[in-house]
Amino acid sequence: MSQDGAGRGHRVLAFRNKAPMPSEGHLNSLKVLYSQAQGNGRGVAVNTSVRLSRHISSTPERMLDAPGMVDDYYLNLLSWGNNNLLAVALGPTVYLWDPATGQIEDLPCLEGDDDYVCSVNFIAEGGTHIAIGTCHGQTQLWDVTQRKQVRSMDGHSSRVSALSWNKHVVSSGGRDGNIVHHDVRVQRHAVRVLRGHTQEVCSLAWSPNGATLASGANDNLVNLWDASVASGDFGGVPRATLTDHCAAVKALAWCPFEANLLATGAGTADRCIKFWNGASGALLNSVDTGTQVCALQWSRTEKELLSSHGYIDNSLCLWKYPSMVKVGIALEASTERVQWCI
């Protein structure tokens, strides 16, 4: 999703099954539009047993308005849960959009006029809870079924810009350069503080098997942390520090079909997508995209990687892996940078 000059949201593109079609389109007071797909336009049934040549549309299937979304490269303001709800952080409020019905619920997280949510992330198991990072250094835990805040957890001296779940532990990264592991089951939630970055942590991603946490920051580093440091004495040392990027590392994505494969992407001074062996820390490949890398998302059905970009072309690109040949042309997604793809 991205913004235009008027602060309106644009495209949402995700590797997942299409949402069920409602009986009619939905328009609500929050200006979020859900429109039906138009089919083939001829009223003719399509024979799905015949494999057709692949077509990637150059226009979005859905468009959502997101007025007031903060345009900040270091924040993470979108999350799509396994419950098929999309969370969008706008100022002090998180909105939950149900694509099946078009219904929107809001979670009023903060009250001050200048307060804002900095990060959101659904728990993987069931999607019934969501972690919300605030500008005041707290990580809030909300029950989305009850629309109720369960608890608020301190741990940072400034805003919480990145979140990632590993079962019952939610890891938060902040502008203070620290990473805090919160065990949401216990009263003393801060079971570990990791101090491996000197500037704002803007991306966190636990590996699919829960063994490794990758962290990216504005100090141009990627740190790999063993899950064994998720509890115990405070401090912690990363198992590996990856130093090949030369700009803030915002994009992190673990491969779902190849164990220990990590893709990373960085800002305007770097412009590269890099691939790493997450077990050894070895650099496997590097591709100069020619533009700021904002987000990365692996396909779960194809050996492909989606990247979203900012300056200079504000595009979406789909790449075959491992050849890194583009599938089709880059999609001109917005007049502003495409901050996230989920």
C-alpha positions, -999 to +999 in steps of 0.1 A: +000+000+000+012+035-007+001+071-006-004+098-032+001+135-025-034+138-010-027+112+016-049+086-001-040+049+000-035+029-031-029-007-039-029-038-018-012-068-034-009-101-016+001-137-024-030-155-010-063-169-022-088-143-034-114-133-008-149-147-012-171-124-034-199-106-015-233-104-031-227-068-039-200-041-034-196-023-002-190+013+006-186+026+041-181+058+060-144+053+063-141+056+025-128+020+021-143+006-011-147-031-018-157-037-054-165-070-071-144-086-098-159-083-132-153-118-146-147-122-183-175-098-192-192-121-216-212-144-193-192-174-206-179-200-182-141-205-182-128-240-185-104-241-155-090-275-166-071-258-195-039-241-183-040-206-198-009-184-204-001-163-173-014-128-171-004-102-145-028-074-144-014-038-145-044-025-125-054-033-089-083-055-081-092-035-050-084+001-039-085+013-003-084+049+009-061+054+039-063+091+047-036+103+071-013+073+068+022+083+080+047+083+051+078+070+071+102+045+056+110+031+090+075+022+101+054-010+095+017+000+093+001-030+076-005-066+086-027-093+071-037-120+096-045-156+092-081-146+101-082-128+067-084-094+084-062-065+071-049-042+098-041-006+088-026+019+112-037+055+107-026+080+133-037+069+168-061+042+155-058+007+139-085-002+115-095-038+107-109-045+073-127-077+064-125-083+026-153-108+027-179-084+040-163-050+036-169-044+073-144-022+092-138-022+130-115+003+147-091-001+176-086+032+194-050+026+206-040+062+216-057+094+226-033+123+221-037+145+191+000+139+181+000+102+190+005+076+163+008+039+159+042+029+145+038-009+138+013-037+137+016-074+135-010-102+138-001-133+158+004-162+134-016-188+153-053-181+147-050-144+142-071-136+172-046-111+187-025-083+173+006-065+186+006-028+182+037-006+186+033+030+197+052+063+195+056+062+233+077+030+234+049+006+244+038-026+227+001-031+231-017-065+228-053-065+215-079-092+212-094-084+178-125-106+184-134-085+214-119-053+202-103-050+236-067-042+248-054-071+268-022-054+281+005-028+274+041-037+276+070-012+281+105-018+270+117+010+247+127+046+253+112+057+220+088+045+193+083+008+185+088+006+147+089-031+140+072-063+154+075-100+148+058-130+165+074-164+174+046-184+190+039-167+224+068-143+221+064-110+203+097-092+194+097-054+192+123-032+176+126+005+184+142+038+176+165+032+206+182+005+186+171-023+210+150-054+204+128-067+232+113-102+235+080-100+252+065-133+266+028-123+265+019-152+289+037-139+319+036-108+341+073-100+337+070-100+299+105-086+289+124-119+289+153-106+268+167-073+255+191-075+224+215-047+218+231-052+185+221-021+165+232+015+170+203+031+151+165+025+147+154-010+141+130-009+112+125-046+103+121-079+122+114-113+109+114-147+126+123-176+104+095-201+095+109-227+119+112-201+147+150-208+151+164-174+139+153-138+142+166-114+115+167-077+123+174-048+100+182-013+110+191+022+100+228+014+108+228-006+075+232-039+094+213-072+094+217-092+126+208-129+129+198-140+164+194-176+177+161-184+193+181-196+223+187-159+232+149-154+235+151-159+272+177-157+300+202-130+309+198-095+292+223-085+266+227-111+238+251-113+209+240-119+173+251-152+158+260-133+126+261-097+115+256-090+077+274-059+067+271-058+029+242-032+026+251+005+025+217+019+035+189+012+060+177-024+058+139-022+057+129-053+038+134-088+053+117-120+040+124-157+048+119-181+020+090-205+025+103-232+002+140-232+008+153-236+044+175-208+058+172-186+027+168-149+037+161-121+013+170-085+023+165-051+007+177-016+016+173+021+009+181+046-018+219+046-013+220+008-017+190-003-039+200-040-037+181-072-030+205-096-014+202-133-006+218-150+024+223-184+039+206-177+072+225-206+089+260-195+080+255-158+071+271-163+037+260-139+009+246-160-020+236-133-045+230-095-049+208-078-074+209-040-080+173-030-086+182+006-094+157+019-069+149+021-031+137-013-018+108-009+007+094-045+011+098-081+000+073-109-001+079-145-012+052-164-031+038-195-014+028-211-047+056-202-071+094-197-068+090-160-071+097-129-050+077-097-050+095-064-042+080-029-037+100+002-043+103+039-037+126+065-052+131+066-081+102+046-097+076+037-070+070+003-085+061-033-078+084-060-094+080-097-096+111-118-099+117-155-107+140-172-082+169-180-084+175-164-118+161-130-107+146-125-141+116-101-139+082-117-146+065-092-169+071-055-165+075-035-134+041-022-123+038+015-118+020+013-086+019+049-073+031+084-076+046+078-041+068+050-029+052+016-023+059+012+014+046-024+020+036-056+002+020-083+023 
